[in-house]
Amino acid sequence: MSTLNVGDQPIALDKDGFLVDLQDWSPAVANALAAREGIPLTEDHWAILELLRQFYQEFQLSPATRPLIKYTALKLGPEKGNSAHLNRLFNGTPAKLAAKLAGLPKPTNCI
């Protein structure tokens, strides 16, 4: 287990860098997690992170890549809900990395 310092608050992370306590998530935590991954969060990233948090509230799980693409296309349109766009935003691992940045558990079928 490791910690991420956001301001003066230590945030516990599991061995894969996901939040131990999902209640610790905030936009500042998302930015700090993204910085660890070398990703400056843009408006496009935030749209996906908010969408993922909605998905989690609705279904109580983090989506794998295919459901993430389908849900994104349904909610944001096909120009954003496609694998090329999501892979570009999240370094080729959209389901896993986007879930991490959104403060959600690791999708169950991600390595």
C-alpha positions as CSV (number, residue, x, y, z in Angstrom):
1,M,0.0,0.0,0.0
2,S,1.2,3.5,-0.7
3,T,-0.1,7.0,-0.1
4,L,-0.8,10.0,-2.3
5,N,-0.4,13.4,-0.6
6,V,-3.1,15.9,-1.7
7,G,-2.5,19.2,0.0
8,D,-1.7,18.1,3.6
9,Q,-3.9,15.0,3.4
10,P,-2.4,11.5,2.9
11,I,-4.7,9.4,0.7
12,A,-4.3,5.6,0.9
13,L,-3.8,3.7,-2.4
14,D,-3.8,0.0,-3.0
15,K,-0.9,-1.9,-4.8
16,D,-2.3,-0.9,-8.2
17,G,-2.7,2.8,-7.3
18,F,-6.5,2.7,-6.8
19,L,-8.1,4.5,-3.8
20,V,-8.5,2.3,-0.7
21,D,-11.4,4.4,0.4
22,L,-13.6,5.6,-2.4
23,Q,-14.9,8.4,-0.2
24,D,-11.4,10.0,-0.4
25,W,-12.0,11.0,-4.1
26,S,-12.2,14.7,-5.1
27,P,-11.2,16.6,-8.2
28,A,-7.9,17.5,-6.4
29,V,-7.3,13.7,-5.9
30,A,-8.1,13.0,-9.5
31,N,-5.6,15.7,-10.6
32,A,-2.9,14.2,-8.3
33,L,-3.6,10.7,-9.6
34,A,-3.4,11.9,-13.2
35,A,-0.1,13.7,-12.5
36,R,1.3,10.4,-11.3
37,E,0.3,8.9,-14.6
38,G,1.8,11.9,-16.6
39,I,-1.7,13.0,-17.8
40,P,-2.8,16.6,-17.6
41,L,-6.6,16.4,-17.3
42,T,-8.6,18.2,-20.0
43,E,-12.3,18.9,-20.4
44,D,-12.5,15.7,-22.4
45,H,-11.0,13.7,-19.5
46,W,-13.3,15.3,-17.0
47,A,-16.4,14.4,-19.1
48,I,-15.4,10.8,-19.1
49,L,-14.5,10.8,-15.3
50,E,-17.9,12.3,-14.5
51,L,-19.6,9.8,-16.7
52,L,-17.8,6.9,-15.0
53,R,-18.9,8.1,-11.6
54,Q,-22.5,8.2,-12.9
55,F,-22.1,4.7,-14.2
56,Y,-20.8,3.5,-10.9
57,Q,-23.7,5.2,-9.0
58,E,-26.1,3.5,-11.4
59,F,-24.6,0.0,-11.6
60,Q,-22.3,-0.2,-8.5
61,L,-19.3,-1.4,-10.6
62,S,-16.6,0.0,-12.8
63,P,-17.2,-0.8,-16.4
64,A,-14.8,-2.9,-18.6
65,T,-13.7,-1.3,-21.9
66,R,-16.6,-2.4,-24.0
67,P,-19.4,-1.3,-21.7
68,L,-17.5,2.0,-21.1
69,I,-17.4,2.7,-24.8
70,K,-21.1,1.8,-25.2
71,Y,-22.1,4.0,-22.2
72,T,-20.0,6.9,-23.4
73,A,-21.4,6.7,-26.9
74,L,-25.0,6.6,-25.4
75,K,-24.4,9.6,-23.2
76,L,-21.8,11.7,-25.1
77,G,-22.3,10.6,-28.7
78,P,-20.3,8.4,-31.0
79,E,-17.5,10.9,-31.6
80,K,-16.5,10.5,-27.9
81,G,-17.8,7.0,-27.3
82,N,-15.3,5.1,-29.4
83,S,-12.1,3.1,-28.5
84,A,-9.8,5.4,-30.5
85,H,-10.9,8.5,-28.5
86,L,-10.8,6.8,-25.1
87,N,-7.5,5.1,-25.8
88,R,-6.0,8.5,-26.8
89,L,-7.2,10.1,-23.5
90,F,-6.2,7.3,-21.2
91,N,-2.9,5.9,-22.7
92,G,-4.5,2.8,-24.2
93,T,-6.1,1.5,-21.0
94,P,-9.3,3.5,-20.8
95,A,-11.3,1.3,-18.4
96,K,-8.6,0.8,-15.9
97,L,-6.9,4.2,-15.9
98,A,-10.2,6.2,-16.1
99,A,-11.7,4.2,-13.2
100,K,-8.5,4.9,-11.2
101,L,-8.7,8.6,-11.9
102,A,-12.4,8.7,-11.2
103,G,-11.8,7.2,-7.8
104,L,-13.6,3.9,-8.6
105,P,-12.5,0.3,-8.0
106,K,-10.5,-1.5,-10.6
107,P,-12.8,-3.1,-13.2
108,T,-13.0,-6.8,-12.4
109,N,-11.8,-8.1,-15.7
110,C,-8.8,-5.7,-16.0
111,I,-5.3,-7.1,-15.4
